[in-house]
Amino acid sequence: MTPLWAILVSLAAVLFIAASGSRPNLREGWTLLAAAAKFVLVLTLIPSAMAGERVGVTLFELAPGLPFTLVADPLG
């Protein structure tokens, strides 16, 4: 689920940044908060990657036998 959360953090940040309007300091604050959250989420994937594991989540199937999957692997 962590790869999905890493994407959702950015999507949520877009909403807050857009709602900040003409307040540049607030917009930058949301940007930095989203970046920090994404950094922490990616850090939690490092132990699995170092162990050679693949962490992922299948969101849906594009066609039978063809899943849409988000995967964090050692190479990535």
PDB file as gemmi writes it, atoms N, CA and C in Angstrom:
CRYST1    1.000    1.000    1.000  90.00  90.00  90.00 P 1                      
ATOM      1  N   MET A   1       0.806  -1.205   0.000  1.00  0.00           N  
ATOM      2  CA  MET A   1       0.000   0.000   0.000  1.00  0.00           C  
ATOM      3  C   MET A   1       0.852   1.274   0.000  1.00  0.00           C  
ATOM      4  N   THR A   2       2.100   1.162   0.429  1.00  0.00           N  
ATOM      5  CA  THR A   2       2.933   2.358   0.512  1.00  0.00           C  
ATOM      6  C   THR A   2       3.128   3.040  -0.840  1.00  0.00           C  
ATOM      7  N   PRO A   3       3.344   2.309  -1.950  1.00  0.00           N  
ATOM      8  CA  PRO A   3       3.461   3.024  -3.227  1.00  0.00           C  
ATOM      9  C   PRO A   3       2.220   3.834  -3.562  1.00  0.00           C  
ATOM     10  N   LEU A   4       1.055   3.320  -3.208  1.00  0.00           N  
ATOM     11  CA  LEU A   4      -0.188   4.055  -3.454  1.00  0.00           C  
ATOM     12  C   LEU A   4      -0.251   5.312  -2.592  1.00  0.00           C  
ATOM     13  N   TRP A   5       0.106   5.202  -1.334  1.00  0.00           N  
ATOM     14  CA  TRP A   5       0.092   6.378  -0.443  1.00  0.00           C  
ATOM     15  C   TRP A   5       1.055   7.452  -0.936  1.00  0.00           C  
ATOM     16  N   ALA A   6       2.187   7.044  -1.494  1.00  0.00           N  
ATOM     17  CA  ALA A   6       3.147   8.029  -2.006  1.00  0.00           C  
ATOM     18  C   ALA A   6       2.532   8.863  -3.134  1.00  0.00           C  
ATOM     19  N   ILE A   7       1.698   8.253  -3.934  1.00  0.00           N  
ATOM     20  CA  ILE A   7       1.018   8.989  -5.002  1.00  0.00           C  
ATOM     21  C   ILE A   7      -0.122   9.831  -4.445  1.00  0.00           C  
ATOM     22  N   LEU A   8      -0.872   9.260  -3.502  1.00  0.00           N  
ATOM     23  CA  LEU A   8      -2.013   9.982  -2.941  1.00  0.00           C  
ATOM     24  C   LEU A   8      -1.595  11.234  -2.172  1.00  0.00           C  
ATOM     25  N   VAL A   9      -0.411  11.220  -1.584  1.00  0.00           N  
ATOM     26  CA  VAL A   9       0.093  12.414  -0.891  1.00  0.00           C  
ATOM     27  C   VAL A   9       0.196  13.578  -1.871  1.00  0.00           C  
ATOM     28  N   SER A  10       0.714  13.309  -3.047  1.00  0.00           N  
ATOM     29  CA  SER A  10       0.840  14.365  -4.052  1.00  0.00           C  
ATOM     30  C   SER A  10      -0.519  14.848  -4.529  1.00  0.00           C  
ATOM     31  N   LEU A  11      -1.440  13.924  -4.733  1.00  0.00           N  
ATOM     32  CA  LEU A  11      -2.776  14.322  -5.173  1.00  0.00           C  
ATOM     33  C   LEU A  11      -3.495  15.161  -4.120  1.00  0.00           C  
ATOM     34  N   ALA A  12      -3.345  14.792  -2.862  1.00  0.00           N  
ATOM     35  CA  ALA A  12      -3.958  15.572  -1.782  1.00  0.00           C  
ATOM     36  C   ALA A  12      -3.323  16.957  -1.694  1.00  0.00           C  
ATOM     37  N   ALA A  13      -2.009  17.012  -1.875  1.00  0.00           N  
ATOM     38  CA  ALA A  13      -1.314  18.297  -1.800  1.00  0.00           C  
ATOM     39  C   ALA A  13      -1.803  19.257  -2.874  1.00  0.00           C  
ATOM     40  N   VAL A  14      -2.114  18.729  -4.041  1.00  0.00           N  
ATOM     41  CA  VAL A  14      -2.612  19.580  -5.127  1.00  0.00           C  
ATOM     42  C   VAL A  14      -3.877  20.307  -4.695  1.00  0.00           C  
ATOM     43  N   LEU A  15      -4.756  19.594  -4.011  1.00  0.00           N  
ATOM     44  CA  LEU A  15      -6.006  20.217  -3.561  1.00  0.00           C  
ATOM     45  C   LEU A  15      -5.740  21.346  -2.568  1.00  0.00           C  
ATOM     46  N   PHE A  16      -4.861  21.092  -1.613  1.00  0.00           N  
ATOM     47  CA  PHE A  16      -4.539  22.117  -0.618  1.00  0.00           C  
ATOM     48  C   PHE A  16      -3.794  23.298  -1.238  1.00  0.00           C  
ATOM     49  N   ILE A  17      -2.890  23.006  -2.150  1.00  0.00           N  
ATOM     50  CA  ILE A  17      -2.143  24.078  -2.809  1.00  0.00           C  
ATOM     51  C   ILE A  17      -3.088  24.950  -3.639  1.00  0.00           C  
ATOM     52  N   ALA A  18      -3.996  24.328  -4.360  1.00  0.00           N  
ATOM     53  CA  ALA A  18      -4.953  25.085  -5.170  1.00  0.00           C  
ATOM     54  C   ALA A  18      -5.885  25.912  -4.295  1.00  0.00           C  
ATOM     55  N   ALA A  19      -6.249  25.383  -3.130  1.00  0.00           N  
ATOM     56  CA  ALA A  19      -7.148  26.102  -2.228  1.00  0.00           C  
ATOM     57  C   ALA A  19      -6.448  27.256  -1.512  1.00  0.00           C  
ATOM     58  N   SER A  20      -5.130  27.282  -1.549  1.00  0.00           N  
ATOM     59  CA  SER A  20      -4.372  28.338  -0.857  1.00  0.00           C  
ATOM     60  C   SER A  20      -4.446  29.669  -1.585  1.00  0.00           C  
ATOM     61  N   GLY A  21      -4.854  29.633  -2.826  1.00  0.00           N  
ATOM     62  CA  GLY A  21      -5.064  30.874  -3.570  1.00  0.00           C  
ATOM     63  C   GLY A  21      -3.844  31.769  -3.643  1.00  0.00           C  
ATOM     64  N   SER A  22      -4.025  33.000  -3.196  1.00  0.00           N  
ATOM     65  CA  SER A  22      -2.965  34.001  -3.335  1.00  0.00           C  
ATOM     66  C   SER A  22      -2.087  34.101  -2.091  1.00  0.00           C  
ATOM     67  N   ARG A  23      -2.022  33.053  -1.306  1.00  0.00           N  
ATOM     68  CA  ARG A  23      -1.158  33.049  -0.115  1.00  0.00           C  
ATOM     69  C   ARG A  23       0.066  32.185  -0.386  1.00  0.00           C  
ATOM     70  N   PRO A  24       1.139  32.785  -0.906  1.00  0.00           N  
ATOM     71  CA  PRO A  24       2.303  32.005  -1.327  1.00  0.00           C  
ATOM     72  C   PRO A  24       2.979  31.240  -0.181  1.00  0.00           C  
ATOM     73  N   ASN A  25       2.996  31.805   1.001  1.00  0.00           N  
ATOM     74  CA  ASN A  25       3.643  31.092   2.111  1.00  0.00           C  
ATOM     75  C   ASN A  25       2.881  29.832   2.481  1.00  0.00           C  
ATOM     76  N   LEU A  26       1.568  29.895   2.448  1.00  0.00           N  
ATOM     77  CA  LEU A  26       0.759  28.722   2.738  1.00  0.00           C  
ATOM     78  C   LEU A  26       0.933  27.673   1.649  1.00  0.00           C  
ATOM     79  N   ARG A  27       0.968  28.121   0.400  1.00  0.00           N  
ATOM     80  CA  ARG A  27       1.187  27.189  -0.723  1.00  0.00           C  
ATOM     81  C   ARG A  27       2.513  26.469  -0.565  1.00  0.00           C  
ATOM     82  N   GLU A  28       3.561  27.210  -0.238  1.00  0.00           N  
ATOM     83  CA  GLU A  28       4.880  26.594  -0.060  1.00  0.00           C  
ATOM     84  C   GLU A  28       4.893  25.656   1.137  1.00  0.00           C  
ATOM     85  N   GLY A  29       4.144  26.007   2.168  1.00  0.00           N  
ATOM     86  CA  GLY A  29       4.048  25.139   3.339  1.00  0.00           C  
ATOM     87  C   GLY A  29       3.436  23.787   2.982  1.00  0.00           C  
ATOM     88  N   TRP A  30       2.348  23.808   2.194  1.00  0.00           N  
ATOM     89  CA  TRP A  30       1.737  22.547   1.746  1.00  0.00           C  
ATOM     90  C   TRP A  30       2.699  21.748   0.885  1.00  0.00           C  
ATOM     91  N   THR A  31       3.448  22.450   0.039  1.00  0.00           N  
ATOM     92  CA  THR A  31       4.412  21.766  -0.825  1.00  0.00           C  
ATOM     93  C   THR A  31       5.487  21.074   0.005  1.00  0.00           C  
ATOM     94  N   LEU A  32       6.017  21.766   0.987  1.00  0.00           N  
ATOM     95  CA  LEU A  32       7.063  21.180   1.831  1.00  0.00           C  
ATOM     96  C   LEU A  32       6.518  20.036   2.682  1.00  0.00           C  
ATOM     97  N   LEU A  33       5.302  20.180   3.174  1.00  0.00           N  
ATOM     98  CA  LEU A  33       4.691  19.115   3.961  1.00  0.00           C  
ATOM     99  C   LEU A  33       4.484  17.861   3.113  1.00  0.00           C  
ATOM    100  N   ALA A  34       4.009  18.030   1.899  1.00  0.00           N  
ATOM    101  CA  ALA A  34       3.814  16.890   1.000  1.00  0.00           C  
ATOM    102  C   ALA A  34       5.150  16.238   0.657  1.00  0.00           C  
ATOM    103  N   ALA A  35       6.168  17.051   0.426  1.00  0.00           N  
ATOM    104  CA  ALA A  35       7.491  16.501   0.111  1.00  0.00           C  
ATOM    105  C   ALA A  35       8.046  15.708   1.288  1.00  0.00           C  
ATOM    106  N   ALA A  36       7.870  16.224   2.495  1.00  0.00           N  
ATOM    107  CA  ALA A  36       8.359  15.519   3.681  1.00  0.00           C  
ATOM    108  C   ALA A  36       7.600  14.208   3.882  1.00  0.00           C  
ATOM    109  N   ALA A  37       6.294  14.232   3.676  1.00  0.00           N  
ATOM    110  CA  ALA A  37       5.489  13.017   3.828  1.00  0.00           C  
ATOM    111  C   ALA A  37       5.901  11.970   2.795  1.00  0.00           C  
ATOM    112  N   LYS A  38       6.110  12.398   1.561  1.00  0.00           N  
ATOM    113  CA  LYS A  38       6.533  11.471   0.521  1.00  0.00           C  
ATOM    114  C   LYS A  38       7.915  10.907   0.824  1.00  0.00           C  
ATOM    115  N   PHE A  39       8.813  11.728   1.334  1.00  0.00           N  
ATOM    116  CA  PHE A  39      10.156  11.279   1.698  1.00  0.00           C  
ATOM    117  C   PHE A  39      10.093  10.195   2.766  1.00  0.00           C  
ATOM    118  N   VAL A  40       9.257  10.406   3.780  1.00  0.00           N  
ATOM    119  CA  VAL A  40       9.105   9.417   4.857  1.00  0.00           C  
ATOM    120  C   VAL A  40       8.520   8.120   4.305  1.00  0.00           C  
ATOM    121  N   LEU A  41       7.530   8.222   3.435  1.00  0.00           N  
ATOM    122  CA  LEU A  41       6.936   7.027   2.843  1.00  0.00           C  
ATOM    123  C   LEU A  41       7.958   6.240   2.027  1.00  0.00           C  
ATOM    124  N   VAL A  42       8.766   6.940   1.272  1.00  0.00           N  
ATOM    125  CA  VAL A  42       9.792   6.258   0.474  1.00  0.00           C  
ATOM    126  C   VAL A  42      10.845   5.638   1.391  1.00  0.00           C  
ATOM    127  N   LEU A  43      11.185   6.316   2.470  1.00  0.00           N  
ATOM    128  CA  LEU A  43      12.149   5.734   3.421  1.00  0.00           C  
ATOM    129  C   LEU A  43      11.648   4.419   4.003  1.00  0.00           C  
ATOM    130  N   THR A  44      10.339   4.303   4.197  1.00  0.00           N  
ATOM    131  CA  THR A  44       9.803   3.052   4.745  1.00  0.00           C  
ATOM    132  C   THR A  44       9.923   1.899   3.758  1.00  0.00           C  
ATOM    133  N   LEU A  45      10.130   2.195   2.496  1.00  0.00           N  
ATOM    134  CA  LEU A  45      10.298   1.154   1.488  1.00  0.00           C  
ATOM    135  C   LEU A  45      11.732   0.639   1.400  1.00  0.00           C  
ATOM    136  N   ILE A  46      12.679   1.357   1.949  1.00  0.00           N  
ATOM    137  CA  ILE A  46      14.091   0.989   1.818  1.00  0.00           C  
ATOM    138  C   ILE A  46      14.415  -0.371   2.425  1.00  0.00           C  
ATOM    139  N   PRO A  47      13.946  -0.695   3.639  1.00  0.00           N  
ATOM    140  CA  PRO A  47      14.283  -2.024   4.178  1.00  0.00           C  
ATOM    141  C   PRO A  47      13.820  -3.176   3.281  1.00  0.00           C  
ATOM    142  N   SER A  48      12.645  -3.044   2.696  1.00  0.00           N  
ATOM    143  CA  SER A  48      12.158  -4.089   1.791  1.00  0.00           C  
ATOM    144  C   SER A  48      13.025  -4.167   0.539  1.00  0.00           C  
ATOM    145  N   ALA A  49      13.393  -3.021   0.002  1.00  0.00           N  
ATOM    146  CA  ALA A  49      14.225  -3.005  -1.199  1.00  0.00           C  
ATOM    147  C   ALA A  49      15.602  -3.591  -0.923  1.00  0.00           C  
ATOM    148  N   MET A  50      16.147  -3.283   0.225  1.00  0.00           N  
ATOM    149  CA  MET A  50      17.465  -3.825   0.579  1.00  0.00           C  
ATOM    150  C   MET A  50      17.413  -5.339   0.771  1.00  0.00           C  
ATOM    151  N   ALA A  51      16.259  -5.863   1.144  1.00  0.00           N  
ATOM    152  CA  ALA A  51      16.094  -7.306   1.320  1.00  0.00           C  
ATOM    153  C   ALA A  51      15.753  -7.993   0.000  1.00  0.00           C  
ATOM    154  N   GLY A  52      15.636  -7.217  -1.063  1.00  0.00           N  
ATOM    155  CA  GLY A  52      15.336  -7.783  -2.376  1.00  0.00           C  
ATOM    156  C   GLY A  52      13.863  -8.048  -2.608  1.00  0.00           C  
ATOM    157  N   GLU A  53      13.014  -7.504  -1.771  1.00  0.00           N  
ATOM    158  CA  GLU A  53      11.570  -7.715  -1.894  1.00  0.00           C  
ATOM    159  C   GLU A  53      10.947  -6.662  -2.800  1.00  0.00           C  
ATOM    160  N   ARG A  54       9.799  -7.010  -3.317  1.00  0.00           N  
ATOM    161  CA  ARG A  54       8.996  -6.077  -4.112  1.00  0.00           C  
ATOM    162  C   ARG A  54       7.740  -5.753  -3.322  1.00  0.00           C  
ATOM    163  N   VAL A  55       7.490  -4.477  -3.111  1.00  0.00           N  
ATOM    164  CA  VAL A  55       6.294  -4.033  -2.394  1.00  0.00           C  
ATOM    165  C   VAL A  55       5.372  -3.401  -3.427  1.00  0.00           C  
ATOM    166  N   GLY A  56       4.127  -3.860  -3.460  1.00  0.00           N  
ATOM    167  CA  GLY A  56       3.228  -3.313  -4.464  1.00  0.00           C  
ATOM    168  C   GLY A  56       1.775  -3.506  -4.117  1.00  0.00           C  
ATOM    169  N   VAL A  57       0.945  -2.897  -4.929  1.00  0.00           N  
ATOM    170  CA  VAL A  57      -0.498  -2.999  -4.778  1.00  0.00           C  
ATOM    171  C   VAL A  57      -1.113  -2.978  -6.179  1.00  0.00           C  
ATOM    172  N   THR A  58      -2.038  -3.901  -6.416  1.00  0.00           N  
ATOM    173  CA  THR A  58      -2.759  -3.930  -7.679  1.00  0.00           C  
ATOM    174  C   THR A  58      -4.030  -3.104  -7.517  1.00  0.00           C  
ATOM    175  N   LEU A  59      -4.181  -2.104  -8.366  1.00  0.00           N  
ATOM    176  CA  LEU A  59      -5.323  -1.204  -8.263  1.00  0.00           C  
ATOM    177  C   LEU A  59      -6.546  -1.741  -9.009  1.00  0.00           C  
ATOM    178  N   PHE A  60      -6.337  -2.219 -10.226  1.00  0.00           N  
ATOM    179  CA  PHE A  60      -7.431  -2.764 -11.023  1.00  0.00           C  
ATOM    180  C   PHE A  60      -6.829  -3.512 -12.200  1.00  0.00           C  
ATOM    181  N   GLU A  61      -7.677  -4.185 -12.967  1.00  0.00           N  
ATOM    182  CA  GLU A  61      -7.216  -4.889 -14.156  1.00  0.00           C  
ATOM    183  C   GLU A  61      -7.636  -4.113 -15.394  1.00  0.00           C  
ATOM    184  N   LEU A  62      -6.662  -3.819 -16.243  1.00  0.00           N  
ATOM    185  CA  LEU A  62      -6.951  -3.141 -17.507  1.00  0.00           C  
ATOM    186  C   LEU A  62      -7.699  -4.084 -18.446  1.00  0.00           C  
ATOM    187  N   ALA A  63      -7.306  -5.325 -18.413  1.00  0.00           N  
ATOM    188  CA  ALA A  63      -7.936  -6.391 -19.192  1.00  0.00           C  
ATOM    189  C   ALA A  63      -7.695  -7.677 -18.415  1.00  0.00           C  
ATOM    190  N   PRO A  64      -8.413  -8.733 -18.725  1.00  0.00           N  
ATOM    191  CA  PRO A  64      -8.180  -9.989 -18.006  1.00  0.00           C  
ATOM    192  C   PRO A  64      -6.712 -10.422 -18.095  1.00  0.00           C  
ATOM    193  N   GLY A  65      -6.103 -10.590 -16.936  1.00  0.00           N  
ATOM    194  CA  GLY A  65      -4.699 -10.994 -16.883  1.00  0.00           C  
ATOM    195  C   GLY A  65      -3.709  -9.859 -17.049  1.00  0.00           C  
ATOM    196  N   LEU A  66      -4.188  -8.617 -17.132  1.00  0.00           N  
ATOM    197  CA  LEU A  66      -3.308  -7.460 -17.293  1.00  0.00           C  
ATOM    198  C   LEU A  66      -3.614  -6.445 -16.193  1.00  0.00           C  
ATOM    199  N   PRO A  67      -2.988  -6.629 -15.015  1.00  0.00           N  
ATOM    200  CA  PRO A  67      -3.293  -5.745 -13.890  1.00  0.00           C  
ATOM    201  C   PRO A  67      -2.551  -4.411 -13.977  1.00  0.00           C  
ATOM    202  N   PHE A  68      -3.144  -3.387 -13.385  1.00  0.00           N  
ATOM    203  CA  PHE A  68      -2.485  -2.083 -13.203  1.00  0.00           C  
ATOM    204  C   PHE A  68      -1.935  -2.100 -11.787  1.00  0.00           C  
ATOM    205  N   THR A  69      -0.625  -2.244 -11.668  1.00  0.00           N  
ATOM    206  CA  THR A  69       0.011  -2.462 -10.373  1.00  0.00           C  
ATOM    207  C   THR A  69       1.091  -1.413 -10.130  1.00  0.00           C  
ATOM    208  N   LEU A  70       1.141  -0.892  -8.907  1.00  0.00           N  
ATOM    209  CA  LEU A  70       2.223  -0.012  -8.473  1.00  0.00           C  
ATOM    210  C   LEU A  70       3.186  -0.856  -7.665  1.00  0.00           C  
ATOM    211  N   VAL A  71       4.443  -0.908  -8.078  1.00  0.00           N  
ATOM    212  CA  VAL A  71       5.425  -1.763  -7.420  1.00  0.00           C  
ATOM    213  C   VAL A  71       6.692  -0.972  -7.146  1.00  0.00           C  
ATOM    214  N   ALA A  72       7.193  -1.104  -5.928  1.00  0.00           N  
ATOM    215  CA  ALA A  72       8.503  -0.580  -5.577  1.00  0.00           C  
ATOM    216  C   ALA A  72       9.419  -1.787  -5.435  1.00  0.00           C  
ATOM    217  N   ASP A  73      10.439  -1.835  -6.275  1.00  0.00           N  
ATOM    218  CA  ASP A  73      11.347  -2.966  -6.239  1.00  0.00           C  
ATOM    219  C   ASP A  73      12.774  -2.493  -6.000  1.00  0.00           C  
ATOM    220  N   PRO A  74      13.718  -3.406  -5.775  1.00  0.00           N  
ATOM    221  CA  PRO A  74      15.093  -2.984  -5.482  1.00  0.00           C  
ATOM    222  C   PRO A  74      15.714  -2.105  -6.568  1.00  0.00           C  
ATOM    223  N   LEU A  75      15.414  -2.362  -7.825  1.00  0.00           N  
ATOM    224  CA  LEU A  75      15.989  -1.561  -8.895  1.00  0.00           C  
ATOM    225  C   LEU A  75      15.406  -0.156  -8.932  1.00  0.00           C  
ATOM    226  N   GLY A  76      14.125  -0.022  -8.630  1.00  0.00           N  
ATOM    227  CA  GLY A  76      13.444   1.268  -8.704  1.00  0.00           C  
ATOM    228  C   GLY A  76      13.738   2.126  -7.513  1.00  0.00           C  
TER     229      GLY A  76                                                      
END                                                                             
